[in-house]
Amino acid sequence: MNKRIWLSLAHMGGHEQDFIKEAFDTNWVVPLGPNVNGFEKDLREFLNKDVHVAALSAGTAAIHLGLVQLGVGRDNEVICQSFTFAASANPITYQAAKPVFVGSETDTWNMSPDYLRQAIEDRIAKTGKKPKAIIPVHLYGMPAKMDEIMAIAREYEIPVLEDAAEALGSEYKGRKCGTFGEFACLSFNGNKMITTSGGGALVCRTEEEAKETVFYATQARDQAPHYQHSRIGYNYRLSNISAGIGRGQMMVLNDHIARRREIHSIYQKELAGVKGVEVHDNPSSDFNSNFWLTCIIVDPATAGFTREDIRLKMEEENIETRPLWKPMHLQPVFADAPYYGDDTTGKLFDDGLCLPSGPTLTNEDVHRVIEVIKGLASRK
Ligand SMILES: *Cc1c(COP(=O)(O)O)cnc(C)c1O
């Protein structure tokens, strides 16, 4: 049997254990501590913008605390990109608010500014109230059209919470994803751009907001010698051990981004001649995806095979691939939520596939994946 090729494996740079050892040696095996501060500083410097960062236990927790601070509650609706992972939308329901889903464009695969406007106007007409927040997603690392989305958000005075969980290192017009919105979430889960074995961060505009985030993430303790609470808190802070892994990972982040982009360009070059198979690419030079995952779209009529044919053949060859995210408006759990959009996201779900893209892949591995697709194409 051939060696298993995984979709996106975490890869340690080598210095992670140094930071963990330091935490043990100095007895900082508690939440908070020098690694958490160091990791937050590394992230700030990487984002290269006047932002503040609060390290948390998950990207999902970051979205949740962003919504808490935007005052999202029972009487609110929150607009969310439909084409995403459920973690973008679930925290809306944690706050007992209602999600309203918006469709995607065919070029970025992300939130359509036109449908966003339509959704805002129709919700105002139907409920007499503006949606409380907007969650665009930079899916698979591809930046959403932030200029257009921010302009609409400003016009209606609705804050934006960017979901940049998959987009660490991606840029839109030379500016890092995660620095556009009022808040932004990052994720350091096992298969994201970097991992802390589990973790996330909320990117904030001001130091006060970052402090407020940490306050909520550490059980909302008031200033008092005893335990006193005037608000509901959460246990969402990143541990000092996890942050140590994060500090080590920050040392190899730029290499990982470069490698994922290189893998994408090999796929693109090699698959260019395969009819009916298209590699998702930056729509213009305004977009600079980190290519967290390289994705393809298969047009069965032209290709003579489906994405499912590819997926099953890959599985036979011991290669992990995965269909694209199933849109939220097609998920049973969100069946009642309003949707503004067309069937672009449904088609992406039907015909799209994520290819192995992790930084540990060798060129040989990438070519093994490519040969499976070429093999199917030559069978016709
Ligand atoms: C991974 C992910 C999240 C959630 O991050 P966790 O750290 O796993 O909680 C949110 N949104 C998107 C788009 C993601 O891919």
Ligand as a Chemical Component Dictionary entry (heavy atoms), coordinates in Angstrom:
data_LIG
# 
_chem_comp.id                   LIG 
_chem_comp.type                 NON-POLYMER 
_chem_comp.pdbx_formal_charge   0 
_chem_comp.three_letter_code    LIG 
# 
loop_
_chem_comp_atom.comp_id 
_chem_comp_atom.atom_id 
_chem_comp_atom.alt_atom_id 
_chem_comp_atom.type_symbol 
_chem_comp_atom.charge 
_chem_comp_atom.model_Cartn_x 
_chem_comp_atom.model_Cartn_y 
_chem_comp_atom.model_Cartn_z 
_chem_comp_atom.pdbx_ordinal 
LIG C1 C1 C 0 -11.773 26.172 11.733 1  
LIG C2 C2 C 0 -12.753 27.214 11.450 2  
LIG C3 C3 C 0 -13.406 27.920 12.468 3  
LIG C4 C4 C 0 -13.331 27.552 13.917 4  
LIG O1 O1 O 0 -12.086 27.462 14.465 5  
LIG P1 P1 P 0 -11.813 26.441 15.689 6  
LIG O2 O2 O 0 -10.467 26.858 16.165 7  
LIG O3 O3 O 0 -11.832 25.060 15.094 8  
LIG O4 O4 O 0 -12.872 26.649 16.691 9  
LIG C5 C5 C 0 -14.260 28.942 12.122 10 
LIG N1 N1 N 0 -14.482 29.263 10.839 11 
LIG C6 C6 C 0 -13.887 28.609 9.824  12 
LIG C7 C7 C 0 -14.164 29.035 8.437  13 
LIG C8 C8 C 0 -13.011 27.558 10.087 14 
LIG O5 O5 O 0 -12.458 26.877 9.081  15 
# 
loop_
_chem_comp_bond.comp_id 
_chem_comp_bond.atom_id_1 
_chem_comp_bond.atom_id_2 
_chem_comp_bond.value_order 
_chem_comp_bond.pdbx_ordinal 
LIG C1 C2 SING 1  
LIG C2 C3 SING 2  
LIG C2 C8 DOUB 3  
LIG C3 C4 SING 4  
LIG C3 C5 DOUB 5  
LIG C4 O1 SING 6  
LIG O1 P1 SING 7  
LIG P1 O2 DOUB 8  
LIG P1 O3 SING 9  
LIG P1 O4 SING 10 
LIG C5 N1 SING 11 
LIG N1 C6 DOUB 12 
LIG C6 C7 SING 13 
LIG C6 C8 SING 14 
LIG C8 O5 SING 15 
# 
